[in-house]
């Protein structure tokens, strides 16, 4: 749960920075947000969480 909340905070800050720097606009950011939101409600959510945990574990073992 801690990793999930940290990822949400990280991606939220990244989105705000990208919008404020005008690298992306609010409409593409909203589209990506909604894609992620609806993906989390599908069967793909478990695969995404598993892949994310594998990456976190790999990074942890490198350090």
C-alpha angles and dihedrals in degrees: 000000000000091000091050094052091046091051091049091051092046095050092043092055091044091052092050091049093049092049094046092048088052090235088128130013129237094257096056089043090052091048091052091046092051091046090055092044094052093041089057088059094055135074089266091071093080092050091049092050091048092050091047091050090049091053091047091050092048092051090046091053092049093057 
